[in-house]
Amino acid sequence: MSDTVLYDVTDAVATITLNRPDGMNSLTSEMKDALRGAVERAASDGSARAVILTGAGRAFCAGQDLREHGDNLAAGRDLNDTVRKQYNPIVLGIANMGKPVVAAVNGVAAGAGASLALACDLVIASDKSRFATAFTGIGLAPDSGMSWTLQRLVGRAKAAELLLLGEPLKAAEALELGLINRVVPADELAPASVELARRLAAGPTAAYAAVKTALDHAATNDLASALAKEADLQDEAVRTSDHRNATEAFLKKEQPVFEGR
């Protein structure tokens, strides 16, 4: 794996770190391939039951590396390959992962960088972080799932405003809008995100995967379909060891211990 993306597992938490701090973790082609590989690795890593996505230095991710993009445009190459072959698989890999993914936003999250954060299940941000859609500022349409996630978080009207005007949001504003889950002081971000991810890693992994699947299905289907999907997922969940053990622990007035199966 490229050193532009770091991967580590500690206490059942896989941490994926975007590691181009001098470039505000803007995404080169090499870095996108490495990030896709890290996401796929986390999904299949049996030692990891929760995932943190974060950035090194003062930025989470400033989006596409525009220097590389400018060179590509000059050479007659457009964005189609990078959106379809790099960004889309990364976002789908995060969204479809059968494990909870926490975005620890340590600074600027702009363009595709903001899209990556919003693709995660929970977002905890430093009080120094900023969020910006940024796409129209360089004459582009939204990508990396921004049109899907943003309006589901803040509603269509606010999503249209954020995408059309591209004005950055402070962390507190993003929290008030429901765009993110928590804001903490900058020096508390790392321990707070690890604590949250460890809590998730100690939980019922299969049930968490079912929650993600149920929410995604319900977002684009009617009530009857959502009820049917919930029933299917519940049929699977009730057969897990975690459910049986937790039920026995409840009856014994003990705390359940989840094994993620």
Summary of the structure (lengths in Angstrom):
residues: 261
radius of gyration: 18.9
end to end distance: 29.0
largest distance: 68.5
contacts: 873
relative contact order: 0.11
helix: 53%
strand: 17%
